[in-house]
Amino acid sequence: MTADLPEPNADRDLPRELDVVPARPELGGGAATPSFGLPADAAPGLPGAPAPLVIGQRTFAWGQRTFVMGILNITSDSFSGDGLLAADEPVAAAVVQAVRMVEEGADLLDVGGASSRPGHGFLSLEDEIARVVPVIRAVSAALPGTPVSVDTTSPRVAAAALDAGAVLLNDVWGVADDAGMVRVAAERGVPIVLMHNRGEPRYRSLLPEVVADLWRAVERALDAGVPWDHLIVDPGFGFGKTPDHNLELLAGLSSLRVLGRPVLLGTSRKSTLGKVLDLPPDQRVEATTATTVAGIAAGAADIVRVHDVRQNVRAARMADAIVRGWRPAGWGEPR
């Protein structure tokens, strides 16, 4: 009778167990039970701390302190009212703002020409290029040691920006099922920020889905030829998420550490902060610094992208001193 019984799990097509280290009961101890060994051609799957990354002429050693990215909006419809197209000479105004941000402690600058706020208007690629390229060229010339990134969803704009002096791509649709931007990053040998986004805020479980979407984006970039160390992730605060989603995202930022990549956090002046405090964009500085500190405490804010550089640099340095063990030059010397 027993000979006619089906084999265990014969009603399912299950993978075979490979690379099993057999039990050696005669040795006793840990060798007495079987285990799995790493396949000869497999990566360990344990990325550890991100390796330092060279962006332009600067080396970013992750984990030592938080880096601050200043925002240069070359737009007319920025949600925060900081669009530089309103200036008589937008390029000159951008350079003045860039220099001020670096003096206040910005480590890198992010130039964007197309608004990404909810419900933003359409901008042609030609117009976007005409906005960002002169600014990137001028800022790169004025501040040759400061890395400049371009905030765009267009591979064509990204390529033009790189030709003008940008050294980092910042893609707010980094999780899109399209490899156009990561191919540019691979071909040009530059790092890229992959940001989470959705067309509508529909989730079964927010944090697992954000992490899963970002991991698929990382794999898509790796498949396109972008090196592992060239990838930075951004949870997409304010993008395809309700205010409650955004607050839950902030509360669970530590979950992003499972990705093993540096994290860029962009909460500056965003609407969720205004809704919590009932304040307009130009009065959300303290709220932004609070999120900067929260991100650092969670170990998920290697770069913070901000409008108000001075205040966020100070908040980040204090949080770094507590959380990361950072100390200023000359610490401990008599004064």
C-alpha positions in Angstrom: 0.0 0.0 0.0 2.7 2.4 0.9 4.4 1.9 -2.5 1.3 3.5 -4.2 1.4 6.7 -2.1 2.6 9.8 -3.9 6.0 11.3 -3.1 5.9 14.2 -0.6 4.8 17.4 -2.4 4.4 15.6 -5.7 1.4 17.9 -6.4 3.6 21.0 -6.5 6.6 22.0 -8.7 9.1 23.0 -6.1 12.7 24.0 -6.5 15.4 21.4 -5.8 17.6 22.1 -2.8 21.2 22.8 -4.0 24.5 23.6 -2.3 23.5 21.7 0.8 26.4 21.1 3.3 25.7 17.6 4.6 25.4 16.8 8.3 28.6 15.5 10.0 27.2 14.1 13.3 30.5 12.4 14.0 32.0 15.8 14.3 29.4 17.0 16.8 28.8 20.7 17.5 27.6 22.9 14.7 28.6 20.3 12.0 26.0 17.8 13.3 23.2 19.4 11.3 23.0 20.2 7.6 23.0 23.7 6.3 23.3 25.6 3.0 26.5 26.9 1.5 26.9 29.9 -0.8 27.0 28.8 -4.5 30.4 29.3 -6.1 29.1 31.9 -8.6 26.8 33.7 -6.2 27.2 37.2 -4.6 27.0 37.1 -0.8 23.8 39.1 -0.8 25.0 41.0 2.3 26.0 44.5 0.9 27.1 46.0 4.2 27.9 49.7 4.4 27.9 51.6 1.0 31.3 52.3 -0.3 32.5 55.9 -0.8 31.3 57.4 -4.1 33.1 60.0 -6.2 30.7 62.5 -7.7 32.5 65.0 -9.9 35.6 66.0 -8.0 34.3 65.1 -4.5 34.3 61.9 -2.6 31.2 61.2 -0.5 32.1 58.8 2.4 28.6 57.6 3.4 27.9 57.3 7.1 30.5 59.8 8.4 28.1 62.8 8.1 25.0 63.9 6.3 25.5 65.7 3.0 23.3 68.7 2.1 22.0 69.3 -1.5 20.8 72.8 -2.3 17.8 73.2 -4.7 18.0 75.5 -7.7 14.6 75.6 -9.3 14.8 77.1 -12.8 11.0 77.2 -13.1 8.1 79.7 -13.0 5.7 77.5 -11.1 7.7 76.0 -8.2 5.4 75.0 -5.3 7.6 76.8 -2.8 7.8 80.1 -4.7 11.5 79.9 -5.3 11.4 79.6 -9.1 14.3 81.5 -10.6 12.7 82.2 -13.9 11.0 85.2 -12.2 14.4 86.9 -12.0 15.4 89.4 -14.7 18.6 87.4 -15.3 17.8 83.8 -14.3 21.3 82.4 -14.9 23.0 85.2 -12.9 20.4 84.8 -10.1 21.0 81.0 -10.1 24.8 81.5 -9.7 24.3 84.0 -6.9 22.0 81.6 -5.1 24.4 78.7 -5.7 27.3 80.5 -4.3 25.3 81.5 -1.3 24.2 77.9 -0.7 27.8 76.6 -0.9 28.9 79.3 1.5 26.2 78.1 3.9 27.4 74.5 3.7 25.8 72.9 0.7 27.9 69.9 -0.5 26.2 69.6 -3.9 23.5 71.4 -6.0 20.5 70.1 -7.8 19.2 72.0 -10.9 15.7 71.4 -12.2 13.9 73.1 -15.0 10.5 71.3 -15.0 8.1 71.4 -12.1 7.3 68.1 -10.5 4.6 69.2 -8.1 1.2 67.4 -8.3 -0.8 68.6 -11.3 2.2 70.4 -12.8 2.0 71.7 -16.4 3.7 70.2 -19.4 7.1 71.6 -20.5 8.7 70.7 -23.8 12.1 69.0 -23.8 13.5 71.9 -25.8 12.3 74.4 -23.2 13.6 72.3 -20.3 17.0 72.1 -21.9 17.0 75.8 -22.6 16.4 76.4 -18.9 18.8 74.0 -17.2 21.8 73.9 -19.6 22.9 77.6 -19.2 22.5 77.4 -15.5 24.5 74.2 -15.1 27.2 75.5 -17.3 27.4 78.8 -15.3 27.2 77.2 -11.9 29.8 74.6 -12.8 32.2 77.3 -13.9 31.6 79.5 -10.8 31.9 76.5 -8.4 34.1 73.9 -10.1 34.6 71.9 -6.9 30.9 71.5 -6.2 29.0 68.6 -7.9 25.9 69.6 -9.8 23.0 67.2 -10.4 20.1 67.6 -12.9 16.6 66.9 -11.7 14.8 65.6 -14.8 12.8 62.6 -16.1 14.1 62.9 -19.6 17.1 61.0 -20.9 17.6 63.7 -23.6 17.6 66.5 -21.0 19.9 64.4 -18.8 22.4 63.9 -21.6 22.4 67.7 -22.4 22.9 68.5 -18.7 25.9 66.1 -18.5 27.4 67.8 -21.5 27.0 71.1 -19.7 28.8 69.9 -16.6 26.3 68.0 -14.4 27.8 64.9 -12.8 24.8 63.3 -11.2 21.3 62.3 -12.4 18.3 62.8 -10.2 15.3 60.9 -11.6 11.9 61.5 -9.8 10.5 58.6 -11.8 13.4 56.2 -11.0 10.9 53.4 -10.4 9.2 53.7 -13.9 9.2 50.6 -16.1 11.6 52.2 -18.5 15.4 51.9 -18.7 16.0 55.2 -20.6 17.5 57.1 -17.7 19.6 54.3 -16.2 21.0 53.6 -19.7 22.2 57.2 -19.8 23.8 56.8 -16.4 25.5 53.6 -17.5 26.7 55.0 -20.8 28.1 58.2 -19.2 29.5 56.5 -16.1 27.7 58.9 -13.7 25.7 58.1 -10.5 21.9 58.3 -10.4 19.3 58.9 -7.8 16.3 56.5 -8.2 13.3 58.1 -6.6 10.0 56.3 -5.7 6.9 57.6 -7.3 3.4 56.5 -8.4 0.8 57.9 -10.6 -1.8 57.6 -7.9 -1.5 56.9 -4.1 -2.8 53.3 -4.1 -1.1 50.9 -1.8 -2.0 47.7 0.1 1.0 48.2 2.5 3.0 51.4 2.0 6.4 50.6 3.3 6.9 47.1 1.9 5.7 48.4 -1.5 8.1 51.4 -1.5 11.0 49.2 -0.7 10.0 46.6 -3.3 9.5 49.2 -6.0 12.9 50.7 -5.2 14.6 47.3 -5.3 13.1 46.6 -8.7 14.5 50.0 -9.9 17.9 49.1 -8.5 17.9 45.8 -10.4 16.8 47.5 -13.6 19.7 49.9 -13.2 22.2 47.1 -12.6 20.9 45.2 -15.6 21.5 48.3 -17.7 25.1 48.4 -16.6 25.0 51.0 -13.8 27.5 49.9 -11.1 26.1 49.1 -7.6 28.1 51.9 -6.0 26.6 54.5 -8.4 23.1 54.0 -7.1 21.3 56.2 -4.6 17.7 55.8 -3.6 15.0 58.3 -2.6 11.7 57.2 -0.9 9.8 59.9 -2.8 8.3 61.9 0.0 5.3 63.8 -1.4 5.2 61.8 -4.7 2.3 59.5 -5.3 1.5 59.5 -1.6 -1.2 61.2 0.6 -0.1 63.3 3.6 -0.8 60.3 5.9 1.4 58.1 3.6 4.1 60.7 3.9 4.0 60.7 7.7 4.0 56.9 7.7 7.0 57.0 5.4 8.9 59.2 7.7 8.1 57.0 10.7 9.4 54.0 8.8 12.4 55.4 7.1 14.8 52.9 8.7 13.2 50.2 6.5 15.1 51.6 3.6 18.4 50.5 5.1 17.6 47.0 3.8 18.4 48.2 0.3 22.0 48.7 1.2 22.2 52.0 -0.8 22.7 55.6 0.3 19.4 57.4 0.8 18.5 60.9 -0.4 15.6 62.5 1.6 13.7 65.3 0.0 11.0 66.8 2.3 11.9 70.5 2.1 8.8 72.8 2.4 6.5 70.1 1.1 2.7 70.2 1.5 2.5 67.6 4.2 4.6 69.8 6.4 2.3 72.7 5.7 -0.8 70.6 6.4 0.5 69.4 9.8 1.3 73.0 10.9 -1.1 74.9 8.7 1.7 77.0 7.3 2.6 78.3 3.8 5.8 77.1 2.0 8.0 79.9 3.1 7.3 79.2 6.8 8.1 75.5 6.8 11.8 75.7 7.7 11.5 74.3 11.2 9.3 71.5 10.0 11.9 70.6 7.3 14.7 70.6 9.8 12.7 68.3 12.0 12.4 65.8 9.2 16.1 66.1 8.4 16.9 65.1 12.0 14.3 62.3 12.0 15.9 60.9 8.8 19.4 61.0 10.2 18.2 59.3 13.4 16.6 56.6 11.3 19.9 56.1 9.4 18.1 56.9 6.2 19.3 60.4 5.3 22.7 60.3 3.7 21.8 63.3 1.6 19.0 65.9 2.4 17.7 67.9 -0.5 16.6 71.4 0.8 15.8 75.0 -0.1 17.0 76.4 3.2 20.6 75.3 3.4 22.0 77.1 6.5 19.3 75.9 8.8 19.4 72.3 7.6 23.2 72.2 7.7 23.1 73.2 11.3 20.4 70.7 12.2 22.2 67.9 10.3 25.5 68.6 12.0 23.9 68.4 15.5 22.2 65.2 14.6 25.4 63.8 13.1 27.3 64.6 16.3 24.7 62.6 18.2 23.9 59.7 15.8 27.0 59.3 13.6 29.7 60.4 16.0 30.7 63.3 13.7 32.9 66.0 15.3 34.0 69.4 13.9 37.6 70.1 13.1 39.5 71.1 16.2 37.2 69.3 18.5 38.7 68.9 22.0 41.4 71.5 21.5 41.6 74.3 24.1 39.7 77.4 23.1 
